[in-house]
Amino acid sequence: MKTAFLFSTLLVVTQLLTAQVDSKKLDDYFDTLYKNDKFIGSVALMEKGKVIYSKQVGLPISKTIDKPNKNTLYRIGSISKMFTSVLTLKAVEEQKLALDQTIDRYYPDIPNAHTITIDNLLNHRSGIHNFTNDINFLSYYTKPMSQKALIQIITDYQSDFTPDSKAEYSNSNFVLLSCILETIYKKDFSDILKTKIVAPLNLKHTFYGKKIDPLNNEAQSYKWIESWEKDNESHPSVPLGAGIITSTPSDLLAFQKALFEYQIISKESVNTMIDFKDNYGRGIFPMPYGDYKGYGHNGRIDSFHSLTGFYPETKNGVAITANGFNYDINMINTNLLNALHGLSFEIPEFKTISFSDEELTALTGTYAAPSFPLKLTITNNGQQLIAQATGQSPIPLTPKSKTIFEFLPAGIVLEFETSKNEMTLKQGGGVFVLTKE
């Protein structure tokens, strides 16, 4: 029995590794998402180290580029942290940095600088507050910012926790790493990125972000509110190496393949990247698929969404770069992986639920609860409900029924009970009952 089971298991694995991707069905899948205003952007699949599928859907890029193509450029948000992590570990290999050295030699005024190490920045165990979580961030993220001013913003926060006592995601960590790299190399981050990664790997469509130029085939980002509306644009001086790199899905896959073939940094350094504690690596996260170990990152900046994962055992990979999103990126990632491995996936049907103006108006109002830190205001724009939390941007809600609405990009579900003037908010395992004021 053991021999038979082993044989059947090996047969299944062989079938998965040699499966043919149903490109036609994938095309139909992304065309459906696009036609229903769920996704605009670009994707790519890598099998055994080669890109075997790519697809682009979306709005015109410029007056001369009618629709996105495989070379259209997208801001990749926090996937940039993978690049910054690699550059930091490269600096360690070159003995310009040490993982256990503290950051007080660079930024002595940051709380706990004398105990926070380079390694703590890499694996989000520094306790340094995430500056992008502050409501004041919305007042300056689109404006030019000097490094001195940006560092001062980070320095002025109190520590969130004792360094290395736990892990908590913070963009501040990688902003500091960007600045430290510039200090030790005496070069701009863009030059370091180009010299150490982009040029050696011949990544023709990857660079440190600048002001978006549609004439250079660079996508602008859009948010969905009744229709696709152009979003604000982060100024490159604010996110730095925490989130400003621009790339394409194919370049992202080429970068990851080279990383896990030890073309950029050593095997020892790669193993350091994927040494996870509290589910955090060093600029990278685990992304398993079935029994396969995968590694990658997701990203978001403005209304750009991105996700990429690579599976060293099979040299398979997925990359998604979107400049407009009204869906669940993890669902798209899973469907791409299923397609890559010859497994079934569903093309969704988007059914329209009709409401009278009175039905929508009955759900509007401001909802709050003592246990919930924000107030949530629900408005009716005449066609759909819009939700806006205190200090945050408005988001459109998609109805699942007459009383249940969702916002898939953030995994938010709202369930209304008008007889009690209550709304239940569900997100990330949390459940909050809010009452209309």
C-alpha positions as a LaTeX table, in Angstrom:
\begin{tabular}{lrrr}
\hline
Residue & $x$ (\AA) & $y$ (\AA) & $z$ (\AA) \\
\hline
Met1 & 0.00 & 0.00 & 0.00 \\
Lys2 & 2.80 & 2.43 & 0.82 \\
Thr3 & 4.43 & 1.87 & $-2.56$ \\
Ala4 & 1.16 & 2.40 & $-4.40$ \\
Phe5 & 0.44 & 5.61 & $-2.49$ \\
Leu6 & 3.92 & 6.95 & $-3.17$ \\
Phe7 & 3.58 & 6.16 & $-6.88$ \\
Ser8 & 0.20 & 7.88 & $-7.12$ \\
Thr9 & 1.55 & 10.94 & $-5.27$ \\
Leu10 & 4.50 & 11.19 & $-7.63$ \\
Leu11 & 2.15 & 10.87 & $-10.58$ \\
Val12 & 0.03 & 13.79 & $-9.36$ \\
Val13 & 3.10 & 15.94 & $-8.78$ \\
Thr14 & 4.41 & 15.12 & $-12.28$ \\
Gln15 & 1.06 & 16.05 & $-13.78$ \\
Leu16 & 1.08 & 19.38 & $-11.93$ \\
Leu17 & 4.59 & 20.21 & $-13.08$ \\
Thr18 & 3.83 & 19.44 & $-16.72$ \\
Ala19 & 0.31 & 20.88 & $-16.87$ \\
Gln20 & $-0.62$ & 23.11 & $-19.77$ \\
Val21 & $-1.85$ & 26.56 & $-18.81$ \\
Asp22 & $-5.29$ & 27.31 & $-20.23$ \\
Ser23 & $-4.37$ & 30.71 & $-21.67$ \\
Lys24 & $-7.76$ & 31.19 & $-23.30$ \\
Lys25 & $-9.60$ & 30.74 & $-20.00$ \\
Leu26 & $-7.17$ & 33.07 & $-18.24$ \\
Asp27 & $-7.75$ & 35.67 & $-20.95$ \\
Asp28 & $-11.50$ & 35.32 & $-20.43$ \\
Tyr29 & $-11.01$ & 35.61 & $-16.65$ \\
Phe30 & $-9.15$ & 38.91 & $-16.86$ \\
Asp31 & $-11.42$ & 40.26 & $-19.58$ \\
Thr32 & $-14.37$ & 39.54 & $-17.25$ \\
Leu33 & $-12.69$ & 41.35 & $-14.35$ \\
Tyr34 & $-11.95$ & 44.32 & $-16.60$ \\
Lys35 & $-15.43$ & 44.53 & $-18.12$ \\
Asn36 & $-16.93$ & 44.50 & $-14.62$ \\
Asp37 & $-14.57$ & 47.23 & $-13.36$ \\
Lys38 & $-12.74$ & 44.94 & $-10.95$ \\
Phe39 & $-9.15$ & 45.05 & $-12.25$ \\
Ile40 & $-6.92$ & 47.06 & $-14.53$ \\
Gly41 & $-3.29$ & 46.08 & $-14.78$ \\
Ser42 & $-0.86$ & 43.38 & $-15.86$ \\
Val43 & 0.00 & 39.82 & $-14.77$ \\
Ala44 & 2.61 & 37.21 & $-15.66$ \\
Leu45 & 3.21 & 33.54 & $-14.95$ \\
Met46 & 6.61 & 31.83 & $-14.84$ \\
Glu47 & 7.01 & 28.08 & $-15.30$ \\
Lys48 & 10.37 & 26.36 & $-14.86$ \\
Gly49 & 12.13 & 29.72 & $-15.02$ \\
Lys50 & 10.41 & 31.04 & $-18.17$ \\
Val51 & 7.52 & 33.46 & $-18.51$ \\
Ile52 & 4.79 & 31.47 & $-20.25$ \\
Tyr53 & 1.80 & 33.77 & $-19.89$ \\
Ser54 & 1.15 & 37.50 & $-19.60$ \\
Lys55 & $-2.00$ & 39.54 & $-19.85$ \\
Gln56 & $-2.79$ & 43.24 & $-19.69$ \\
Val57 & $-6.17$ & 44.96 & $-19.40$ \\
Gly58 & $-6.99$ & 48.54 & $-18.67$ \\
Leu59 & $-7.42$ & 52.16 & $-19.62$ \\
Pro60 & $-5.33$ & 54.02 & $-22.21$ \\
Ile61 & $-1.88$ & 54.86 & $-20.86$ \\
Ser62 & $-1.40$ & 58.02 & $-22.93$ \\
Lys63 & $-2.61$ & 59.65 & $-26.12$ \\
Thr64 & $-0.28$ & 57.38 & $-28.10$ \\
Ile65 & $-0.64$ & 54.16 & $-26.05$ \\
Asp66 & $-4.23$ & 53.02 & $-26.26$ \\
Lys67 & $-3.99$ & 50.16 & $-23.75$ \\
Pro68 & $-1.39$ & 48.62 & $-21.43$ \\
Asn69 & 1.15 & 46.19 & $-22.85$ \\
Lys70 & 3.73 & 43.81 & $-21.38$ \\
Asn71 & 6.21 & 46.68 & $-20.98$ \\
Thr72 & 3.81 & 49.08 & $-19.25$ \\
Leu73 & 5.35 & 50.23 & $-15.97$ \\
Tyr74 & 3.65 & 50.15 & $-12.58$ \\
Arg75 & 4.63 & 51.32 & $-9.14$ \\
Ile76 & 5.03 & 48.15 & $-7.06$ \\
Gly77 & 4.64 & 49.58 & $-3.56$ \\
Ser78 & 6.04 & 47.42 & $-0.78$ \\
Ile79 & 7.47 & 44.81 & $-3.14$ \\
Ser80 & 10.24 & 47.44 & $-3.21$ \\
Lys81 & 11.23 & 46.13 & 0.23 \\
Met82 & 12.50 & 42.91 & $-1.36$ \\
Phe83 & 14.94 & 44.96 & $-3.43$ \\
Thr84 & 15.98 & 47.09 & $-0.44$ \\
Ser85 & 16.51 & 43.97 & 1.65 \\
Val86 & 18.72 & 42.45 & $-1.04$ \\
Leu87 & 20.75 & 45.66 & $-1.27$ \\
Thr88 & 21.19 & 45.69 & 2.51 \\
Leu89 & 22.36 & 42.07 & 2.60 \\
Lys90 & 24.68 & 42.85 & $-0.32$ \\
Ala91 & 26.17 & 45.63 & 1.80 \\
Val92 & 26.65 & 43.12 & 4.62 \\
Glu93 & 28.49 & 40.79 & 2.24 \\
Glu94 & 30.69 & 43.72 & 1.21 \\
Gln95 & 31.36 & 44.40 & 4.91 \\
Lys96 & 29.89 & 47.88 & 4.72 \\
Leu97 & 27.20 & 46.92 & 7.24 \\
Ala98 & 26.65 & 44.25 & 9.88 \\
Leu99 & 23.28 & 42.83 & 10.80 \\
Asp100 & 23.99 & 43.19 & 14.51 \\
Gln101 & 25.21 & 46.79 & 14.38 \\
Thr102 & 22.94 & 49.36 & 15.99 \\
Ile103 & 21.55 & 52.37 & 14.17 \\
Asp104 & 22.66 & 54.99 & 16.69 \\
Arg105 & 25.71 & 55.78 & 14.58 \\
Tyr106 & 23.31 & 57.01 & 11.88 \\
Tyr107 & 20.26 & 58.20 & 13.80 \\
Pro108 & 21.09 & 58.56 & 17.49 \\
Asp109 & 17.90 & 60.54 & 18.27 \\
Ile110 & 15.51 & 57.75 & 17.26 \\
Pro111 & 14.08 & 56.18 & 20.43 \\
Asn112 & 16.04 & 52.99 & 21.35 \\
Ala113 & 18.54 & 53.63 & 18.53 \\
His114 & 21.33 & 52.20 & 20.71 \\
Thr115 & 19.56 & 48.80 & 20.80 \\
Ile116 & 17.85 & 48.71 & 17.38 \\
Thr117 & 19.95 & 46.77 & 14.85 \\
Ile118 & 20.05 & 46.69 & 11.07 \\
Asp119 & 18.51 & 43.23 & 11.39 \\
Asn120 & 15.62 & 44.65 & 13.44 \\
Leu121 & 14.87 & 47.05 & 10.58 \\
Leu122 & 14.93 & 44.23 & 8.03 \\
Asn123 & 12.54 & 41.93 & 9.88 \\
His124 & 10.23 & 44.62 & 11.32 \\
Arg125 & 11.27 & 44.03 & 14.92 \\
Ser126 & 12.53 & 47.55 & 15.66 \\
Gly127 & 9.50 & 48.99 & 17.43 \\
Ile128 & 9.80 & 52.13 & 15.29 \\
His129 & 6.34 & 53.52 & 14.61 \\
Asn130 & 5.00 & 53.17 & 11.07 \\
Phe131 & 4.79 & 56.76 & 9.86 \\
Thr132 & 2.29 & 55.93 & 7.09 \\
Asn133 & $-0.28$ & 54.92 & 9.74 \\
Asp134 & $-0.43$ & 58.46 & 11.09 \\
Ile135 & $-3.38$ & 60.53 & 9.86 \\
Asn136 & $-0.95$ & 63.42 & 9.23 \\
Phe137 & 0.68 & 61.30 & 6.50 \\
Leu138 & $-2.21$ & 62.20 & 4.18 \\
Ser139 & $-1.27$ & 65.88 & 4.43 \\
Tyr140 & 2.24 & 65.52 & 2.98 \\
Tyr141 & 2.68 & 62.24 & 1.03 \\
Thr142 & 2.17 & 63.93 & $-2.36$ \\
Lys143 & 4.67 & 66.75 & $-1.67$ \\
Pro144 & 8.48 & 66.86 & $-1.95$ \\
Met145 & 10.12 & 65.93 & 1.35 \\
Ser146 & 13.75 & 66.34 & 2.36 \\
Gln147 & 15.37 & 63.30 & 3.97 \\
Lys148 & 16.11 & 65.41 & 7.03 \\
Ala149 & 12.42 & 66.27 & 7.44 \\
Leu150 & 11.33 & 62.68 & 6.80 \\
Ile151 & 13.79 & 61.29 & 9.36 \\
Gln152 & 12.59 & 63.90 & 11.86 \\
Ile153 & 9.00 & 62.73 & 11.42 \\
Ile154 & 10.08 & 59.16 & 12.18 \\
Thr155 & 12.27 & 60.28 & 15.08 \\
Asp156 & 9.46 & 62.21 & 16.77 \\
Tyr157 & 7.32 & 59.10 & 17.33 \\
Gln158 & 7.57 & 57.14 & 20.55 \\
Ser159 & 8.61 & 53.51 & 20.22 \\
Asp160 & 5.70 & 51.08 & 19.75 \\
Phe161 & 7.43 & 48.24 & 21.62 \\
Thr162 & 10.78 & 47.09 & 22.99 \\
Pro163 & 13.11 & 46.26 & 20.08 \\
Asp164 & 13.12 & 42.57 & 19.11 \\
Ser165 & 10.27 & 41.72 & 21.50 \\
Lys166 & 7.87 & 41.14 & 18.59 \\
Ala167 & 7.32 & 41.92 & 14.91 \\
Glu168 & 5.09 & 44.66 & 13.56 \\
Tyr169 & 5.08 & 45.97 & 9.98 \\
Ser170 & 6.55 & 49.44 & 9.63 \\
Asn171 & 7.44 & 51.34 & 6.47 \\
Ser172 & 9.71 & 53.50 & 8.62 \\
Asn173 & 12.19 & 50.61 & 8.87 \\
Phe174 & 12.82 & 50.52 & 5.13 \\
Val175 & 12.89 & 54.28 & 4.73 \\
Leu176 & 15.75 & 54.24 & 7.26 \\
Leu177 & 17.49 & 51.38 & 5.43 \\
Ser178 & 17.26 & 53.38 & 2.18 \\
Cys179 & 18.94 & 56.36 & 3.82 \\
Ile180 & 21.60 & 54.20 & 5.49 \\
Leu181 & 22.45 & 52.62 & 2.13 \\
Glu182 & 22.88 & 56.07 & 0.60 \\
Thr183 & 25.17 & 57.04 & 3.48 \\
Ile184 & 27.49 & 54.03 & 3.24 \\
Tyr185 & 27.69 & 53.99 & $-0.56$ \\
Lys186 & 27.69 & 57.79 & $-0.91$ \\
Lys187 & 25.24 & 57.42 & $-3.80$ \\
Asp188 & 21.55 & 57.98 & $-4.40$ \\
Phe189 & 19.35 & 54.95 & $-3.81$ \\
Ser190 & 18.45 & 54.94 & $-7.51$ \\
Asp191 & 22.12 & 54.55 & $-8.47$ \\
Ile192 & 22.66 & 51.78 & $-5.91$ \\
Leu193 & 19.62 & 49.90 & $-7.21$ \\
Lys194 & 20.78 & 50.24 & $-10.80$ \\
Thr195 & 24.39 & 49.26 & $-10.10$ \\
Lys196 & 23.76 & 46.31 & $-7.78$ \\
Ile197 & 20.58 & 44.75 & $-9.21$ \\
Val198 & 19.07 & 46.29 & $-12.33$ \\
Ala199 & 22.13 & 46.43 & $-14.60$ \\
Pro200 & 23.62 & 43.02 & $-13.66$ \\
Leu201 & 20.27 & 41.30 & $-14.21$ \\
Asn202 & 19.39 & 43.36 & $-17.31$ \\
Leu203 & 16.04 & 44.39 & $-15.83$ \\
Lys204 & 15.10 & 46.82 & $-18.58$ \\
His205 & 11.82 & 47.89 & $-17.00$ \\
Thr206 & 12.76 & 48.35 & $-13.34$ \\
Phe207 & 13.91 & 51.60 & $-11.78$ \\
Tyr208 & 13.62 & 53.88 & $-8.78$ \\
Gly209 & 10.37 & 55.77 & $-9.18$ \\
Lys210 & 10.02 & 59.35 & $-10.26$ \\
Lys211 & 7.08 & 61.48 & $-11.27$ \\
Ile212 & 4.86 & 59.25 & $-13.40$ \\
Asp213 & 5.22 & 59.90 & $-17.13$ \\
Pro214 & 2.47 & 58.30 & $-19.27$ \\
Leu215 & 4.47 & 59.14 & $-22.41$ \\
Asn216 & 7.10 & 56.70 & $-21.09$ \\
Asn217 & 4.45 & 53.94 & $-20.90$ \\
Glu218 & 4.05 & 54.47 & $-17.15$ \\
Ala219 & 0.59 & 53.70 & $-15.75$ \\
Gln220 & $-1.23$ & 56.13 & $-13.49$ \\
Ser221 & $-3.33$ & 54.72 & $-10.68$ \\
Tyr222 & $-7.11$ & 54.87 & $-10.46$ \\
Lys223 & $-9.64$ & 54.36 & $-7.70$ \\
Trp224 & $-13.16$ & 53.13 & $-8.38$ \\
Ile225 & $-15.97$ & 55.48 & $-7.30$ \\
Glu226 & $-18.83$ & 55.12 & $-9.79$ \\
Ser227 & $-16.11$ & 55.07 & $-12.46$ \\
Trp228 & $-12.30$ & 54.91 & $-12.58$ \\
Glu229 & $-10.99$ & 58.19 & $-11.16$ \\
Lys230 & $-7.31$ & 59.14 & $-11.18$ \\
Asp231 & $-5.81$ & 58.88 & $-7.71$ \\
Asn232 & $-3.26$ & 61.17 & $-6.07$ \\
Glu233 & 0.39 & 60.41 & $-6.72$ \\
Ser234 & 2.88 & 59.83 & $-3.91$ \\
His235 & 5.98 & 61.98 & $-4.23$ \\
Pro236 & 9.07 & 59.72 & $-4.64$ \\
Ser237 & 10.87 & 61.49 & $-1.79$ \\
Val238 & 8.43 & 60.07 & 0.77 \\
Pro239 & 8.29 & 56.25 & 0.36 \\
Leu240 & 11.91 & 55.82 & $-0.82$ \\
Gly241 & 13.03 & 52.16 & $-0.78$ \\
Ala242 & 9.98 & 51.18 & 1.24 \\
Gly243 & 7.68 & 51.52 & $-1.75$ \\
Ile244 & 8.66 & 53.66 & $-4.73$ \\
Ile245 & 10.23 & 51.21 & $-7.19$ \\
Thr246 & 8.58 & 50.87 & $-10.62$ \\
Ser247 & 8.59 & 47.59 & $-12.56$ \\
Thr248 & 6.66 & 45.05 & $-14.65$ \\
Pro249 & 5.44 & 41.54 & $-13.79$ \\
Ser250 & 8.04 & 39.90 & $-16.02$ \\
Asp251 & 10.89 & 41.89 & $-14.45$ \\
Leu252 & 9.66 & 40.99 & $-10.97$ \\
Leu253 & 9.75 & 37.30 & $-11.85$ \\
Ala254 & 13.21 & 37.63 & $-13.40$ \\
Phe255 & 14.43 & 39.33 & $-10.22$ \\
Gln256 & 13.08 & 36.58 & $-7.99$ \\
Lys257 & 14.46 & 33.81 & $-10.17$ \\
Ala258 & 17.91 & 35.41 & $-10.05$ \\
Leu259 & 17.61 & 35.89 & $-6.29$ \\
Phe260 & 16.94 & 32.21 & $-5.65$ \\
Glu261 & 19.63 & 31.17 & $-8.09$ \\
Tyr262 & 22.04 & 33.24 & $-5.93$ \\
Gln263 & 23.00 & 35.56 & $-8.78$ \\
Ile264 & 22.71 & 38.72 & $-6.65$ \\
Ile265 & 23.53 & 37.66 & $-3.11$ \\
Ser266 & 24.93 & 34.44 & $-1.70$ \\
Lys267 & 22.93 & 31.38 & $-0.69$ \\
Glu268 & 23.73 & 32.21 & 2.93 \\
Ser269 & 22.24 & 35.68 & 2.51 \\
Val270 & 19.14 & 34.33 & 0.77 \\
Asn271 & 18.69 & 31.88 & 3.64 \\
Thr272 & 18.92 & 34.84 & 5.99 \\
Met273 & 16.13 & 36.57 & 4.04 \\
Ile274 & 13.83 & 33.56 & 4.37 \\
Asp275 & 14.62 & 32.83 & 8.02 \\
Phe276 & 11.15 & 33.58 & 9.38 \\
Lys277 & 10.23 & 34.63 & 12.90 \\
Asp278 & 6.63 & 35.50 & 13.74 \\
Asn279 & 5.98 & 35.01 & 10.01 \\
Tyr280 & 8.36 & 37.82 & 9.05 \\
Gly281 & 11.48 & 37.30 & 6.97 \\
Arg282 & 13.85 & 40.06 & 5.96 \\
Gly283 & 11.94 & 42.04 & 3.36 \\
Ile284 & 10.04 & 38.91 & 2.33 \\
Phe285 & 7.10 & 36.76 & 3.45 \\
Pro286 & 6.21 & 33.07 & 3.09 \\
Met287 & 3.76 & 32.38 & 0.24 \\
Pro288 & 3.10 & 28.65 & 0.25 \\
Tyr289 & 0.99 & 26.95 & $-2.38$ \\
Gly290 & $-0.08$ & 23.48 & $-1.34$ \\
Asp291 & 3.11 & 21.62 & $-0.41$ \\
Tyr292 & 5.34 & 24.05 & $-2.30$ \\
Lys293 & 7.33 & 26.62 & $-0.36$ \\
Gly294 & 7.03 & 30.06 & $-1.88$ \\
Tyr295 & 8.35 & 33.49 & $-1.03$ \\
Gly296 & 7.36 & 37.00 & $-2.01$ \\
His297 & 5.65 & 40.22 & $-1.04$ \\
Asn298 & 2.60 & 42.29 & $-1.81$ \\
Gly299 & 2.42 & 46.03 & $-2.22$ \\
Arg300 & 0.18 & 49.04 & $-2.32$ \\
Ile301 & 0.88 & 52.68 & $-3.02$ \\
Asp302 & $-1.83$ & 55.18 & $-3.97$ \\
Ser303 & $-4.26$ & 52.95 & $-5.91$ \\
Phe304 & $-1.56$ & 50.64 & $-7.24$ \\
His305 & $-1.82$ & 47.07 & $-5.93$ \\
Ser306 & 0.80 & 44.38 & $-6.50$ \\
Leu307 & 1.72 & 40.87 & $-5.45$ \\
Thr308 & 4.50 & 38.51 & $-6.42$ \\
Gly309 & 5.54 & 35.04 & $-5.32$ \\
Phe310 & 8.24 & 32.60 & $-6.41$ \\
Tyr311 & 8.61 & 28.86 & $-5.78$ \\
Pro312 & 12.30 & 27.88 & $-5.92$ \\
Glu313 & 11.66 & 24.13 & $-6.04$ \\
Thr314 & 9.85 & 24.37 & $-9.39$ \\
Lys315 & 11.06 & 27.84 & $-10.52$ \\
Asn316 & 7.42 & 28.78 & $-10.92$ \\
Gly317 & 6.15 & 32.24 & $-10.09$ \\
Val318 & 3.29 & 34.73 & $-10.23$ \\
Ala319 & 3.40 & 38.52 & $-10.48$ \\
Ile320 & 0.49 & 40.96 & $-10.46$ \\
Thr321 & 0.72 & 44.73 & $-10.94$ \\
Ala322 & $-2.53$ & 46.67 & $-10.92$ \\
Asn323 & $-3.16$ & 50.38 & $-11.36$ \\
Gly324 & $-6.85$ & 50.01 & $-10.46$ \\
Phe325 & $-8.39$ & 47.48 & $-8.13$ \\
Asn326 & $-11.90$ & 46.68 & $-6.95$ \\
Tyr327 & $-11.44$ & 43.01 & $-6.11$ \\
Asp328 & $-9.44$ & 40.58 & $-3.92$ \\
Ile329 & $-5.81$ & 40.31 & $-5.08$ \\
Asn330 & $-5.34$ & 37.05 & $-3.16$ \\
Met331 & $-8.18$ & 35.50 & $-5.12$ \\
Ile332 & $-6.51$ & 36.50 & $-8.39$ \\
Asn333 & $-3.20$ & 35.11 & $-7.15$ \\
Thr334 & $-4.80$ & 31.77 & $-6.20$ \\
Asn335 & $-6.53$ & 31.48 & $-9.58$ \\
Leu336 & $-3.26$ & 32.20 & $-11.40$ \\
Leu337 & $-1.46$ & 29.54 & $-9.36$ \\
Asn338 & $-4.26$ & 27.05 & $-9.98$ \\
Ala339 & $-4.04$ & 27.75 & $-13.71$ \\
Leu340 & $-0.26$ & 27.37 & $-13.61$ \\
His341 & $-0.64$ & 23.92 & $-12.04$ \\
Gly342 & $-3.42$ & 22.73 & $-14.31$ \\
Leu343 & $-6.11$ & 22.98 & $-11.66$ \\
Ser344 & $-9.58$ & 24.40 & $-12.18$ \\
Phe345 & $-10.57$ & 27.96 & $-11.38$ \\
Glu346 & $-13.84$ & 29.80 & $-11.76$ \\
Ile347 & $-14.64$ & 32.85 & $-13.90$ \\
Pro348 & $-16.90$ & 34.88 & $-11.58$ \\
Glu349 & $-20.35$ & 36.08 & $-12.49$ \\
Phe350 & $-21.11$ & 39.61 & $-11.35$ \\
Lys351 & $-24.83$ & 39.92 & $-10.81$ \\
Thr352 & $-26.45$ & 43.32 & $-10.45$ \\
Ile353 & $-28.65$ & 43.88 & $-7.40$ \\
Ser354 & $-31.12$ & 46.72 & $-7.88$ \\
Phe355 & $-32.03$ & 49.13 & $-5.10$ \\
Ser356 & $-34.50$ & 51.94 & $-4.82$ \\
Asp357 & $-33.16$ & 55.24 & $-3.54$ \\
Glu358 & $-35.20$ & 54.71 & $-0.35$ \\
Glu359 & $-33.59$ & 51.32 & 0.29 \\
Leu360 & $-30.07$ & 52.75 & 0.02 \\
Thr361 & $-30.91$ & 55.86 & 2.04 \\
Ala362 & $-32.22$ & 53.70 & 4.88 \\
Leu363 & $-28.70$ & 52.30 & 5.32 \\
Thr364 & $-26.90$ & 55.65 & 5.35 \\
Gly365 & $-25.63$ & 57.42 & 8.43 \\
Thr366 & $-22.67$ & 57.49 & 10.79 \\
Tyr367 & $-21.97$ & 54.30 & 12.73 \\
Ala368 & $-19.77$ & 53.99 & 15.81 \\
Ala369 & $-18.98$ & 51.78 & 18.80 \\
Pro370 & $-16.88$ & 52.23 & 21.96 \\
Ser371 & $-14.74$ & 49.22 & 20.96 \\
Phe372 & $-14.06$ & 50.53 & 17.44 \\
Pro373 & $-11.45$ & 53.31 & 17.03 \\
Leu374 & $-13.07$ & 55.05 & 14.03 \\
Lys375 & $-16.48$ & 56.27 & 13.00 \\
Leu376 & $-17.80$ & 54.89 & 9.71 \\
Thr377 & $-19.99$ & 57.15 & 7.60 \\
Ile378 & $-22.21$ & 55.55 & 4.93 \\
Thr379 & $-23.54$ & 57.75 & 2.13 \\
Asn380 & $-25.65$ & 57.14 & $-0.96$ \\
Asn381 & $-24.37$ & 58.69 & $-4.19$ \\
Gly382 & $-27.55$ & 57.78 & $-6.04$ \\
Gln383 & $-26.19$ & 54.52 & $-7.45$ \\
Gln384 & $-24.34$ & 52.76 & $-4.64$ \\
Leu385 & $-23.26$ & 53.04 & $-1.03$ \\
Ile386 & $-19.97$ & 54.74 & $-0.15$ \\
Ala387 & $-18.17$ & 54.11 & 3.15 \\
Gln388 & $-15.65$ & 56.48 & 4.71 \\
Ala389 & $-13.83$ & 55.91 & 7.99 \\
Thr390 & $-12.53$ & 58.83 & 10.01 \\
Gly391 & $-9.52$ & 60.39 & 8.26 \\
Gln392 & $-9.56$ & 57.89 & 5.40 \\
Ser393 & $-10.54$ & 57.95 & 1.73 \\
Pro394 & $-14.07$ & 56.93 & 0.66 \\
Ile395 & $-14.52$ & 53.39 & $-0.65$ \\
Pro396 & $-17.34$ & 52.04 & $-2.86$ \\
Leu397 & $-19.35$ & 49.13 & $-1.50$ \\
Thr398 & $-20.50$ & 46.20 & $-3.64$ \\
Pro399 & $-23.80$ & 44.57 & $-2.63$ \\
Lys400 & $-24.00$ & 40.82 & $-2.03$ \\
Ser401 & $-27.63$ & 41.13 & $-0.97$ \\
Lys402 & $-30.04$ & 43.84 & 0.09 \\
Thr403 & $-28.31$ & 44.10 & 3.50 \\
Ile404 & $-24.78$ & 42.77 & 2.97 \\
Phe405 & $-22.08$ & 44.83 & 1.25 \\
Glu406 & $-18.35$ & 44.29 & 0.74 \\
Phe407 & $-15.15$ & 45.96 & $-0.31$ \\
Leu408 & $-13.03$ & 43.09 & $-1.60$ \\
Pro409 & $-9.63$ & 44.85 & $-1.89$ \\
Ala410 & $-9.53$ & 45.23 & 1.90 \\
Gly411 & $-11.59$ & 42.17 & 2.80 \\
Ile412 & $-14.33$ & 44.31 & 4.39 \\
Val413 & $-17.89$ & 42.99 & 4.82 \\
Leu414 & $-20.70$ & 45.17 & 6.21 \\
Glu415 & $-23.99$ & 43.63 & 7.34 \\
Phe416 & $-26.85$ & 46.04 & 8.06 \\
Glu417 & $-29.78$ & 45.44 & 10.41 \\
Thr418 & $-32.04$ & 48.46 & 9.96 \\
Ser419 & $-34.58$ & 47.37 & 12.60 \\
Lys420 & $-31.85$ & 47.81 & 15.25 \\
Asn421 & $-30.00$ & 50.71 & 13.56 \\
Glu422 & $-26.92$ & 48.48 & 13.63 \\
Met423 & $-24.19$ & 47.47 & 11.23 \\
Thr424 & $-21.72$ & 44.59 & 11.73 \\
Leu425 & $-18.26$ & 45.18 & 10.27 \\
Lys426 & $-16.10$ & 42.14 & 9.53 \\
Gln427 & $-12.46$ & 42.37 & 8.48 \\
Gly428 & $-9.42$ & 40.13 & 9.00 \\
Gly429 & $-11.16$ & 37.97 & 11.59 \\
Gly430 & $-12.41$ & 40.96 & 13.56 \\
Val431 & $-16.14$ & 41.47 & 14.14 \\
Phe432 & $-17.49$ & 44.84 & 15.32 \\
Val433 & $-21.12$ & 45.81 & 15.91 \\
Leu434 & $-21.61$ & 49.53 & 15.24 \\
Thr435 & $-24.71$ & 51.57 & 16.04 \\
Lys436 & $-26.08$ & 54.43 & 13.94 \\
Glu437 & $-25.73$ & 57.75 & 15.70 \\
\hline
\end{tabular}
